Amino acid sequence: MLSGPHFRTSLLAAKSRLEEGRRRFAQQHERGLPGVQVCGGLTALVDEVIMGLFDAAVADLAGSDADVLRSQVALVPHGGYGRRHLSPYSDVDLMILHERGREADVAALAQRLLQDIFDVGLDLGQSVRTPQSACQLARGDAVILSSLVESRYLAGNESLYQRFTTRFEKMVRRRYAACHESLVTARREERIQYGETVYLLEPNIKRSRGALRDIHLLRWIGFAKFGSPEPDRLRLLGVLSRDDRRVVVNANEFLLRLRNEMHFHAQKAKDVLDRAEQVRVAAALGYAGGSEMLPVEQFMRGYFQHTSRVRYLVSRLVESVRPRPAISRVLGPVFSHQVEGDYRVSPTEISATKRGLAKLRFSLAEALRLMDLANMYDKRIAHGTWAAVDRAAASFNGEIGPDAAARFLSLLDQPARLAELLRQMHELGVLERIVPEFTRARCLLQFNEYHKYTVDEHCIRAVEHATEFAQHDSPLGRAYQQIKRKGTLHLALLLHDLGKGYPGDHSDVGLEIAQQTTARLQLPQREAEDVKFLVHKHLMMSHLAFRRDTSDDQLVVRFAVEVGSPELLRMLYVLTCADLAAVGPGVLNDWKIEVLTELYRRAMHHLAGDATFDSHAVLEQRRDDVRRCHSAEPQDHWFEDHVQALPASLLLAHAPEHVSTTLLRLRGLQAGAADAWGIYLPESQTVEFIVGVDQAMAEGVFHKLAGALTAKGLEILSAEINTLPDGLVLDRFVVQDPDYSGGPPADRLADVSRALVSAVSSTEPPKFRKVWGRQDVRPLQPLSPLPTRVRVDNSTSEFSTILDVFTFDRRGLLYAITRTLFELGLSVSVAKIGTYLDQVVDVFYVTDAAGQKIEDEQRLQEIRQRLLDAIDQ
């Protein structure tokens, strides 16, 4: 391989030409040059560089036989490079096509090209194949197949390239059914990995649903079925309508321009549109926002509108050209039946007859009847029938009549395919005819680090998760199964967040939307009142469970009285869990289900006299069980006093044997000492650390322990502090350990326990470890405009003042807050810690030095300001 001065000079010149070309196109991009033109220019630039390197390599390697070697090979760009859609730092996919028998010469050429192209600053994906081997590999690999669809000739023997394309096209046509299945399956697997829903709020703009790869899938299927991947050609063939073509062209331009912006700014390949990048891109591309919408929200709404249209169009096309097995065409009519002459129900789908198609042409009620039947029979709607609904949807206008309202309510009553049908109705704009507020919610970004989906997708996903609870063998599953009026619950879930995007509290706006919707659907008064309650109070149960001390019987009684009936409590319980599940993957975890279930059971006891959960009787029984585990003398007054003083939360959370062991460890605690131990709770996948401290050492213990746990990388979920007889202080922390997917090993529990004991007597502040991929890669400012607030609640608890702290997360935040509370002379009895990525809602039950609530407004203002100062620092 050559490495002399002339060779090095030619490489440097090629590298300089590439870098200068990228700078030139970056400037043109900033001046507004369309994305397709920038990509086309970059492709031509790379063509020029590669052809120069190819010419030099052939001449240097072959000497006097250069022309012979050139006649035996062809350079074939494919994939995005073949499409001429290269973004600034895209991979360059290049196939060296060659005749049989030239393997040795071609191998040397490939090695030289690979090195030279890498040296000039391109990432090359290179393959060396004969026409026969390329087609053979494409038969068994969907990635190779899809990439070779987008092939073009660049240099070398053009007739060799033509022989390949002729062979490849014949192979694809002959094996169309297998190619269709292979391409669709591969794309489905990719979507699952990178984002199955269009409405994922940090999408991969190449691979997530509705993004560039779905446009590519349309091109691949177009080539396989109709011989051309180009939208213009597919329009002429009648495969795409004029509107379809416009959707594809506009979305492709939007996404390519967006991708160019991300690549140019990062100076490397970047396809994940994370929150910080969304803010930056919105400003860079000139989005101005408005009085009710931030620039980033306006930009992302545009993104979701493009990708949702692409997703629907491509899904429709793929389904319309899907090969049907011969056996289904023969046996389908045999094993099917008609419904009143309008629809035919087969083993796999429901389709409209000629008479049914005529009814669907102008009638919203008939379209809803079709969906209701599909839900009742649990069958998908045939593509041709769904296409008829699509064509008719634009004519569904005016007031919703009684028949349409009844059909929609009937649809909501059955869970089988409900979420799928609601999503399809929304895609067609049919859902907006029934609930007009879905128009505003469509593609509406919730720009915070908590929600993962747009408002419309979140509401439909909440319905979907609720229907999935039916399969759970758990209190949650049984609660859903026992709900008699499931349509009421499903309607409330569909509406619950539609108040977002309007001025004012979204729950209050949601109440107005629920009022209008139930009137439009002519819902009976009782059901209408339940829907309005569930929408208006959809956050009540989660706020109580995760921000208040639910061991307080008075709080639970007030909650039960406000709900008012067992049926409504079941609905609220299921709605709360479904709402959390629909926020994003992993948000509804086992610990949250357990906490919500405990509140549900206790409230149900008050509403239904549920004998299975009388809290006072259960606590007394638990104390008796603990006493039986204790083998000391019956007159052991120390043990009896401490059993009576134990908090209800500890007694209810653990087996009597564990509680007895805890007391014995506390009894062995020496004056001025501390002890700590941890136990894994598999039901909630959390760890509980118990710390016993002699009261002489207990000053400031809460913030010290919180600091020690945070320093070990643990996420604190809740905490409580209890003073027992004889000057003992019992601290309990429920945490999650992100270092372990299951239970932490014994040495980890021991290590954390030692750190807790050391922290009790330490005067040094903790050193918080850096956690890669979490706070360390996030800016030390919020990605969303969440103001820091400290709210005081003196009405919920009879004995404590409750401080609610709303802010954004950073390392050491909990330690800073709890240390400030200590410095203010406040005692913390209960803490609940809610962290949602970059957003925090921490709750503290506090009293003053005399154990009293803080009532003085001037003192409360001092507490607020000191906490705000500590958070800002």
Secondary structure as the mmCIF struct_conf table of DSSP 4:
data_model
#
loop_
_struct_conf.conf_type_id
_struct_conf.id
_struct_conf.beg_label_comp_id
_struct_conf.beg_label_asym_id
_struct_conf.beg_label_seq_id
_struct_conf.end_label_comp_id
_struct_conf.end_label_asym_id
_struct_conf.end_label_seq_id
BEND BEND1 GLY A 4 GLY A 4
HELX_RH_AL_P HELX_RH_AL_P1 PRO A 5 GLU A 30
TURN_TY1_P TURN_TY1_P1 ARG A 31 GLY A 32
HELX_RH_AL_P HELX_RH_AL_P2 GLY A 35 ALA A 62
HELX_RH_3T_P HELX_RH_3T_P1 GLY A 63 ASP A 65
HELX_RH_AL_P HELX_RH_AL_P3 ALA A 66 GLN A 72
STRN STRN1 VAL A 73 PRO A 77
HELX_RH_AL_P HELX_RH_AL_P4 GLY A 79 ARG A 83
TURN_TY1_P TURN_TY1_P2 ARG A 84 ARG A 84
TURN_TY1_P TURN_TY1_P3 PRO A 88 TYR A 89
STRN STRN2 VAL A 92 HIS A 98
TURN_TY1_P TURN_TY1_P4 ARG A 100 GLY A 101
HELX_RH_AL_P HELX_RH_AL_P5 GLU A 103 ASP A 119
TURN_TY1_P TURN_TY1_P5 VAL A 120 GLY A 121
STRN STRN3 LEU A 124 ARG A 129
HELX_RH_AL_P HELX_RH_AL_P6 PRO A 131 GLY A 140
HELX_RH_AL_P HELX_RH_AL_P7 ALA A 142 VAL A 149
TURN_TY1_P TURN_TY1_P6 GLU A 150 GLU A 150
STRN STRN4 ALA A 155 GLY A 156
HELX_RH_AL_P HELX_RH_AL_P8 GLU A 158 ARG A 174
TURN_TY1_P TURN_TY1_P7 ARG A 175 ARG A 175
HELX_RH_AL_P HELX_RH_AL_P9 TYR A 176 TYR A 194
BEND BEND2 GLU A 196 THR A 197
TURN_TY1_P TURN_TY1_P8 VAL A 198 TYR A 199
STRN STRN5 LEU A 200 LEU A 200
BEND BEND3 LEU A 201 GLU A 202
STRN STRN6 ASN A 204 ASN A 204
TURN_TY1_P TURN_TY1_P9 ILE A 205 ARG A 207
BEND BEND4 SER A 208 SER A 208
TURN_TY1_P TURN_TY1_P10 ARG A 209 GLY A 210
BEND BEND5 ALA A 211 ALA A 211
HELX_RH_AL_P HELX_RH_AL_P10 LEU A 212 PHE A 226
BEND BEND6 GLY A 227 GLY A 227
HELX_RH_AL_P HELX_RH_AL_P11 PRO A 231 LEU A 236
TURN_TY1_P TURN_TY1_P11 LEU A 237 GLY A 238
BEND BEND7 VAL A 239 LEU A 240
HELX_RH_AL_P HELX_RH_AL_P12 ARG A 242 ALA A 266
TURN_TY1_P TURN_TY1_P12 GLN A 267 GLN A 267
BEND BEND8 LYS A 268 LYS A 268
STRN STRN7 VAL A 272 VAL A 272
HELX_RH_AL_P HELX_RH_AL_P13 ARG A 275 ALA A 284
TURN_TY1_P TURN_TY1_P13 LEU A 285 GLY A 286
STRN STRN8 GLY A 290 GLY A 290
TURN_TY1_P TURN_TY1_P14 SER A 291 GLU A 292
STRN STRN9 MET A 293 MET A 293
HELX_RH_AL_P HELX_RH_AL_P14 PRO A 295 SER A 320
TURN_TY1_P TURN_TY1_P15 VAL A 321 VAL A 321
HELX_LH_PP_P HELX_LH_PP_P1 ARG A 322 PRO A 325
HELX_RH_AL_P HELX_RH_AL_P15 ALA A 326 LEU A 331
TURN_TY1_P TURN_TY1_P16 GLY A 332 PHE A 335
STRN STRN10 HIS A 337 VAL A 339
TURN_TY1_P TURN_TY1_P17 GLU A 340 ASP A 342
STRN STRN11 TYR A 343 VAL A 345
BEND BEND9 PRO A 347 THR A 348
STRN STRN12 GLU A 349 ALA A 352
HELX_RH_AL_P HELX_RH_AL_P16 LYS A 354 LEU A 360
TURN_TY1_P TURN_TY1_P18 ARG A 361 PHE A 362
HELX_RH_AL_P HELX_RH_AL_P17 LEU A 364 TYR A 377
TURN_TY1_P TURN_TY1_P19 ASP A 378 ASP A 378
STRN STRN13 ARG A 380 ILE A 381
HELX_LH_PP_P HELX_LH_PP_P2 ALA A 382 ALA A 382
HELX_RH_AL_P HELX_RH_AL_P18 HIS A 383 ALA A 393
TURN_TY1_P TURN_TY1_P20 ALA A 394 SER A 395
BEND BEND10 GLY A 398 GLY A 398
HELX_LH_PP_P HELX_LH_PP_P3 GLU A 399 GLY A 401
HELX_RH_AL_P HELX_RH_AL_P19 PRO A 402 ASP A 413
TURN_TY1_P TURN_TY1_P21 ALA A 416 ARG A 417
HELX_RH_AL_P HELX_RH_AL_P20 LEU A 418 LEU A 428
TURN_TY1_P TURN_TY1_P22 GLY A 429 GLY A 429
HELX_RH_AL_P HELX_RH_AL_P21 LEU A 431 ILE A 434
BEND BEND11 VAL A 435 VAL A 435
TURN_TY1_P TURN_TY1_P23 PRO A 436 PRO A 436
HELX_RH_AL_P HELX_RH_AL_P22 GLU A 437 ALA A 441
TURN_TY1_P TURN_TY1_P24 ARG A 442 CYS A 443
BEND BEND12 ASN A 448 TYR A 450
STRN STRN14 TYR A 453 TYR A 453
HELX_RH_AL_P HELX_RH_AL_P23 VAL A 455 GLU A 468
HELX_RH_3T_P HELX_RH_3T_P2 PHE A 469 GLN A 471
BEND BEND13 SER A 474 SER A 474
HELX_RH_AL_P HELX_RH_AL_P24 PRO A 475 GLN A 482
BEND BEND14 LYS A 484 LYS A 484
HELX_RH_AL_P HELX_RH_AL_P25 LYS A 486 LEU A 495
TURN_TY1_P TURN_TY1_P25 HIS A 496 GLY A 501
BEND BEND15 TYR A 502 GLY A 504
HELX_RH_AL_P HELX_RH_AL_P26 HIS A 506 ARG A 520
TURN_TY1_P TURN_TY1_P26 LEU A 521 GLN A 522
HELX_RH_AL_P HELX_RH_AL_P27 GLN A 525 HIS A 536
TURN_TY1_P TURN_TY1_P27 LYS A 537 LEU A 539
HELX_RH_AL_P HELX_RH_AL_P28 MET A 540 ARG A 547
BEND BEND16 ARG A 548 ARG A 548
TURN_TY1_P TURN_TY1_P28 THR A 550 SER A 551
HELX_RH_AL_P HELX_RH_AL_P29 ASP A 553 VAL A 563
BEND BEND17 SER A 565 SER A 565
HELX_RH_AL_P HELX_RH_AL_P30 PRO A 566 ALA A 581
TURN_TY1_P TURN_TY1_P29 ALA A 582 VAL A 583
BEND BEND18 GLY A 584 GLY A 584
TURN_TY1_P TURN_TY1_P30 PRO A 585 GLY A 586
BEND BEND19 VAL A 587 LEU A 588
HELX_RH_AL_P HELX_RH_AL_P31 ASP A 590 ALA A 608
HELX_RH_3T_P HELX_RH_3T_P3 ALA A 611 PHE A 613
HELX_RH_AL_P HELX_RH_AL_P32 SER A 615 CYS A 629
BEND BEND20 ALA A 632 ALA A 632
TURN_TY1_P TURN_TY1_P31 PRO A 634 GLN A 635
HELX_RH_AL_P HELX_RH_AL_P33 HIS A 637 ALA A 645
BEND BEND21 LEU A 646 LEU A 646
HELX_RH_AL_P HELX_RH_AL_P34 ALA A 648 ALA A 653
BEND BEND22 HIS A 654 HIS A 654
HELX_RH_AL_P HELX_RH_AL_P35 PRO A 656 ARG A 667
TURN_TY1_P TURN_TY1_P32 GLY A 668 GLY A 668
HELX_LH_PP_P HELX_LH_PP_P4 LEU A 669 GLN A 670
TURN_TY1_P TURN_TY1_P33 ALA A 671 GLY A 672
STRN STRN15 ALA A 674 LEU A 681
TURN_TY1_P TURN_TY1_P34 PRO A 682 GLN A 685
STRN STRN16 THR A 686 ASP A 694
HELX_RH_3T_P HELX_RH_3T_P4 GLN A 695 MET A 697
TURN_TY1_P TURN_TY1_P35 GLU A 699 GLY A 700
HELX_RH_AL_P HELX_RH_AL_P36 VAL A 701 ALA A 711
TURN_TY1_P TURN_TY1_P36 LYS A 712 GLY A 713
STRN STRN17 GLU A 715 LEU A 724
HELX_RH_3T_P HELX_RH_3T_P5 PRO A 725 GLY A 727
STRN STRN18 LEU A 728 GLN A 736
TURN_TY1_P TURN_TY1_P37 PRO A 738 ASP A 739
BEND BEND23 SER A 741 GLY A 742
HELX_LH_PP_P HELX_LH_PP_P5 GLY A 743 PRO A 745
HELX_RH_AL_P HELX_RH_AL_P37 ALA A 746 SER A 761
BEND BEND24 GLU A 764 GLU A 764
HELX_LH_PP_P HELX_LH_PP_P6 PRO A 765 PRO A 766
HELX_LH_PP_P HELX_LH_PP_P7 PHE A 768 LYS A 770
TURN_TY1_P TURN_TY1_P38 TRP A 772 ARG A 774
HELX_RH_3T_P HELX_RH_3T_P6 GLN A 775 VAL A 777
BEND BEND25 ARG A 778 ARG A 778
BEND BEND26 LEU A 780 GLN A 781
BEND BEND27 LEU A 783 SER A 784
STRN STRN19 ARG A 789 ASP A 793
BEND BEND28 SER A 795 THR A 796
BEND BEND29 GLU A 798 PHE A 799
STRN STRN20 THR A 801 PHE A 808
TURN_TY1_P TURN_TY1_P39 ARG A 811 GLY A 812
HELX_RH_AL_P HELX_RH_AL_P38 LEU A 813 GLU A 823
TURN_TY1_P TURN_TY1_P40 LEU A 824 GLY A 825
STRN STRN21 SER A 827 TYR A 836
TURN_TY1_P TURN_TY1_P41 LEU A 837 ASP A 838
STRN STRN22 GLN A 839 THR A 847
TURN_TY1_P TURN_TY1_P42 ALA A 849 ALA A 850
BEND BEND30 GLY A 851 GLY A 851
HELX_RH_AL_P HELX_RH_AL_P39 GLU A 857 ASP A 872
#
